[in-house]
Amino acid sequence: MTGYDPREPRDFAGRHLTVAGLGVSGVPAARALAGLGAHVTVVNGSDGERERAQAAELEALGITVRLGDGETLPEGTEAIVTSPGWKPTSPLFLAAERAGVPVWGDVELAWRLRGPNAAAWLAVTGTNGKTTTVRMLASILTAAGLRTAAVGNIGVPLVDVVLGEGRDEESSYDVLAVELSSYQLHWAPSVRAHSAAVLNLAPDHLDWHGSMEAYAADKGRIYEGNTVACVYNAADPATEDLVRAADVEEGCRAIGFTLGTPGPSQLGVVEGLLVDRAFVEDRHRQAQELAEVSDVVPAAPHNIANALAAAALARAFGVPAAAVREGLRAFRPDAHRIQHVADVAGVAYVDDSKATNTHAAEASLAAYEHIVWIAGGLAKGATFDELVRTAAGRLRGAVLIGADRALIREALARHAPDVPVVDLDRTDTGAMSEAVREAARLAGPGDTVLLAPACASMDMFVNYNKRGEAFAAAVGDLAAAGH
């Protein structure tokens, strides 16, 4: 961006900037830039009723909006601010590359918009568990008496947060718990967190990134320039590899978390306790008790891992052990994340509709001993052999729904041939009620009927929330019927 001075990140007055995409991040970015005196043009490929209404609101602010054209680079553009979902191969970005125009994401813009006394960022990414970990972290920070908020990919636009920082007591933060997706990190070259964590890595969004290597590299950007701690998953060596590859500030430490006994510079679990051997005076000989495993709800293995990652980031920021315990006790996960719905006739019914890929479903299945599994939906190119092979010994039955259920049925036939399978040949939303009835028929006292689809929901439902709601309603009907 010609003439841009990085020491004056708010100096956008008179600049010609293009915002790619109307949406959760695009509209706030356009408004913010216009408010700072920039000449803003918004481009958007679709031209529907909703987009026209958004365009009218922005045009009233003096912003130019071009609907139905998301490919042409507006003349005079000095930088593009993109919504996270736009692929790097989009014609607009290829045109920008040819013209030497930089592309920033909404997170990059937010970073550049921070004021001189901006809050530190504690950042979290990973294939699964990001939102839960960030919300756990915010709960711990709040318990420590710090002014904080859970922001980023979690739904609160970072641009709005950083522009509001310091305006009043309510918007003045000590530290932010920031969830970052791989999309956002791809377009955020300047972000430098106080400390950051990569929770896990598994194939996901490969159609966007182009390869697993590119996906991992974008996740690894979260460690660049960290000042205090790079938190990694000791059970997932790929996350530690990303720490090794990162260019961090002098003195920044690699901090692992593990479900086993921690070594020096790690957090882990010892005899039902979450313990810290990283942020103690003598990490070779001492361990600090942080909380009990029972303080984490639900105490499923992957959720304990989330808690350890959150605790590591909080401890890196100087939070005392007592606040970790208090924050974890106060936290409850969002709906549809391994959520106990009800017990009916001695069978537990659990909604993990958020398990939209095989990695998440594997973690969910590992949390229970005897399972009737409800699975299926849009596979997004996933394969299921390893997932089924790992879970086979726990399965008492499976009920398959959705467009790509045949892929799971075939994996079950190969790796769990003795497990009874019900294949529901319907993709309407009413299929969930039948799925729950069939699962109840297969389950016995002590079993868990687990909705962990390992697939996206859009073949049958608007989103995973609606899928989880349909499951909960079906379980409610089952209980009312006296089953």
Sequence and secondary structure as in RCSB ss.txt:
>XXXX:A:sequence
MTGYDPREPRDFAGRHLTVAGLGVSGVPAARALAGLGAHVTVVNGSDGERERAQAAELEALGITVRLGDGETLPE
GTEAIVTSPGWKPTSPLFLAAERAGVPVWGDVELAWRLRGPNAAAWLAVTGTNGKTTTVRMLASILTAAGLRTAA
VGNIGVPLVDVVLGEGRDEESSYDVLAVELSSYQLHWAPSVRAHSAAVLNLAPDHLDWHGSMEAYAADKGRIYEG
NTVACVYNAADPATEDLVRAADVEEGCRAIGFTLGTPGPSQLGVVEGLLVDRAFVEDRHRQAQELAEVSDVVPAA
PHNIANALAAAALARAFGVPAAAVREGLRAFRPDAHRIQHVADVAGVAYVDDSKATNTHAAEASLAAYEHIVWIA
GGLAKGATFDELVRTAAGRLRGAVLIGADRALIREALARHAPDVPVVDLDRTDTGAMSEAVREAARLAGPGDTVL
LAPACASMDMFVNYNKRGEAFAAAVGDLAAAGH
>XXXX:A:secstr
 TT  TT TT  TT EEEEE  STTHHHHHHHHHHTT EEEEEES   HHHHHHHHHHHTTT EEEET  SS  T
T  EEEE TTS TT HHHHHHHHHT  EEEHHHHHHHH  TT  EEEEEE SS HHHHHHHHHHHHHHTT    E
EETTSS HHHHHHHTTSSGGG  SEEEEE  HHHHHT TT   SEEEE      SHHHHSSHHHHHHHHHGGGTT
 SSEEEEETT HHHHHHHHH    TT EEEEE SS   TTEEEEETTEEEESSSSS TTT  EEEEEGGGSSS  
HHHHHHHHHHHHHHHHTT  HHHHHHHHHH    TTSSEEEEEETTEEEEE TT  SHHHHHHHHTT SSEEEEE
 SB TT   HHHHHHHGGGEEEEEE STTHHHHHHHHHHH TTS EEE    STTHHHHHHHHHHHH  TT EEE
E  SSBSTTTSSSHHHHHHHHHHHHHHHHHTT 
